[in-house]
Amino acid sequence: MTNNLLKGKRGIIFGALDENSIAWKVALRAKEEGAKFVLSNSPIALRKKDIFELAKITESQVIAADITEISELEDLFEESMALLGGKIDFVLHSVGMSPNVRKGIHYTELDYDYMQKTLDVSAISLHKVLAVAKKLDAISEWGSVVTLSYIAAQRVFSSYSDMAQAKAMLESIVRQFGYHYGVAKKVRINSVSQSPTRTTAGTGVSGFNAFFNYADAMSPLGNADSKSCADMCMFLFSDLSRMMTMQNLYNDGGFSSMGISNKLIEQYINCGCGE
Ligand SMILES: NC(=O)c1ccc[n+]([C@@H]2O[C@H](COP(=O)([O-])OP(=O)(O)OC[C@H]3O[C@@H](n4cnc5c(N)ncnc54)[C@H](O)[C@@H]3O)[C@@H](O)[C@H]2O)c1
């Protein structure tokens, strides 16, 4: 299905690690919609090599960059503009990582050096991407930047650990940088708050299957998959959403508006829990 929504647009897509990655699905859809783009990931992630397969399918180039390193981001934007032949129209920031989550450290006993890393990779990196792009004037007017968030920014999901703080900060950067970049260059910045999705980052959170199954049973439409997330990104990158900025938009099958669903009532009504 193509509507040529991104025909003639140039992009940078961060975060495609393997075929399960949300960024992978976004890249495939962006190609279908007529965009040309550069794929970027950290030098360590490129060792996995899957991204080069995606590059082949989408006829795109891969440029390594640690998203926390300003100099690498500067090189990435300069090289991308040279390769694609002009300013960038859309950026996908689909990056997240918590060493505390990876190492299974309890939230009440966080390692604070790890927490700094979580915030730097998962939230401050968006600020760095935007600051570099703004300094280089690398994003065209009405350009669109999208990042991926999770509802743990607003509510407690007990094992999401310091990623919850990272997502809260990420959404705050969306709003605040969205103001400044909007005034200066009419660049739009939004986040998509996505359902639990089976990816490397997602399944790294302890109890992921419970997150997934609970959200699925709670949501009237069921969980939103990564393909539907990619569709939403097409809309957000396109001119159809040109007056939308500084928003956190839920792609979650209705989960964020729910209290309890009949499916969960049926499951708990006679479970004997709490008796
Ligand atoms: N999977 C879910 O359940 C879910 C739900 C809501 C939001 N999200 C968010 O979606 C985004 C994408 O995650 P995903 O689920 O596709 O998992 P993923 O593991 O496929 O993607 C995470 C990406 O971040 C990259 N990354 C980590 N450190 C980096 C660094 N220093 N520099 C550059 N890249 C770096 C990884 O290499 C990887 O490609 C993340 O922000 C995640 O928090 C995921």
Ligand as a Chemical Component Dictionary entry (heavy atoms), coordinates in Angstrom:
data_LIG
# 
_chem_comp.id                   LIG 
_chem_comp.type                 NON-POLYMER 
_chem_comp.pdbx_formal_charge   0 
_chem_comp.three_letter_code    LIG 
# 
loop_
_chem_comp_atom.comp_id 
_chem_comp_atom.atom_id 
_chem_comp_atom.alt_atom_id 
_chem_comp_atom.type_symbol 
_chem_comp_atom.charge 
_chem_comp_atom.model_Cartn_x 
_chem_comp_atom.model_Cartn_y 
_chem_comp_atom.model_Cartn_z 
_chem_comp_atom.pdbx_ordinal 
LIG N1  N1  N 0  9.296  -2.652 22.266 1  
LIG C1  C1  C 0  8.419  -2.054 23.061 2  
LIG O1  O1  O 0  7.635  -2.702 23.786 3  
LIG C2  C2  C 0  8.358  -0.555 23.080 4  
LIG C3  C3  C 0  7.200  0.094  23.572 5  
LIG C4  C4  C 0  7.171  1.491  23.613 6  
LIG C5  C5  C 0  8.290  2.208  23.184 7  
LIG N2  N2  N 1  9.402  1.536  22.713 8  
LIG C6  C6  C 0  10.567 2.330  22.294 9  
LIG O2  O2  O 0  10.817 2.132  20.929 10 
LIG C7  C7  C 0  12.193 2.492  20.673 11 
LIG C8  C8  C 0  12.814 1.426  19.778 12 
LIG O3  O3  O 0  12.960 0.218  20.477 13 
LIG P1  P1  P 0  12.559 -1.191 19.864 14 
LIG O4  O4  O 0  11.475 -1.728 20.720 15 
LIG O5  O5  O -1 12.378 -1.130 18.405 16 
LIG O6  O6  O 0  13.853 -2.091 20.246 17 
LIG P2  P2  P 0  15.270 -2.288 19.500 18 
LIG O7  O7  O 0  16.129 -2.958 20.525 19 
LIG O8  O8  O 0  15.072 -2.971 18.215 20 
LIG O9  O9  O 0  15.780 -0.786 19.238 21 
LIG C9  C9  C 0  16.531 -0.031 20.168 22 
LIG C10 C10 C 0  17.661 0.587  19.366 23 
LIG O10 O10 O 0  18.435 1.529  20.136 24 
LIG C11 C11 C 0  19.756 1.437  19.612 25 
LIG N3  N3  N 0  20.742 2.068  20.491 26 
LIG C12 C12 C 0  21.014 1.756  21.790 27 
LIG N4  N4  N 0  22.045 2.516  22.233 28 
LIG C13 C13 C 0  22.410 3.341  21.205 29 
LIG C14 C14 C 0  23.387 4.354  21.032 30 
LIG N5  N5  N 0  24.229 4.691  22.035 31 
LIG N6  N6  N 0  23.494 4.979  19.842 32 
LIG C15 C15 C 0  22.648 4.666  18.812 33 
LIG N7  N7  N 0  21.689 3.720  18.911 34 
LIG C16 C16 C 0  21.575 3.064  20.093 35 
LIG C17 C17 C 0  19.961 -0.066 19.504 36 
LIG O11 O11 O 0  21.108 -0.412 18.748 37 
LIG C18 C18 C 0  18.660 -0.477 18.849 38 
LIG O12 O12 O 0  18.750 -0.408 17.443 39 
LIG C19 C19 C 0  12.856 2.644  22.046 40 
LIG O13 O13 O 0  12.895 4.016  22.389 41 
LIG C20 C20 C 0  11.874 1.918  22.952 42 
LIG O14 O14 O 0  11.960 2.353  24.310 43 
LIG C21 C21 C 0  9.443  0.192  22.640 44 
# 
loop_
_chem_comp_bond.comp_id 
_chem_comp_bond.atom_id_1 
_chem_comp_bond.atom_id_2 
_chem_comp_bond.value_order 
_chem_comp_bond.pdbx_ordinal 
LIG N1  C1  SING 1  
LIG C1  O1  DOUB 2  
LIG C1  C2  SING 3  
LIG C2  C3  SING 4  
LIG C2  C21 DOUB 5  
LIG C3  C4  DOUB 6  
LIG C4  C5  SING 7  
LIG C5  N2  DOUB 8  
LIG N2  C6  SING 9  
LIG N2  C21 SING 10 
LIG C6  O2  SING 11 
LIG C6  C20 SING 12 
LIG O2  C7  SING 13 
LIG C7  C8  SING 14 
LIG C7  C19 SING 15 
LIG C8  O3  SING 16 
LIG O3  P1  SING 17 
LIG P1  O4  DOUB 18 
LIG P1  O5  SING 19 
LIG P1  O6  SING 20 
LIG O6  P2  SING 21 
LIG P2  O7  DOUB 22 
LIG P2  O8  SING 23 
LIG P2  O9  SING 24 
LIG O9  C9  SING 25 
LIG C9  C10 SING 26 
LIG C10 O10 SING 27 
LIG C10 C18 SING 28 
LIG O10 C11 SING 29 
LIG C11 N3  SING 30 
LIG C11 C17 SING 31 
LIG N3  C12 SING 32 
LIG N3  C16 SING 33 
LIG C12 N4  DOUB 34 
LIG N4  C13 SING 35 
LIG C13 C14 SING 36 
LIG C13 C16 DOUB 37 
LIG C14 N5  SING 38 
LIG C14 N6  DOUB 39 
LIG N6  C15 SING 40 
LIG C15 N7  DOUB 41 
LIG N7  C16 SING 42 
LIG C17 O11 SING 43 
LIG C17 C18 SING 44 
LIG C18 O12 SING 45 
LIG C19 O13 SING 46 
LIG C19 C20 SING 47 
LIG C20 O14 SING 48 
# 
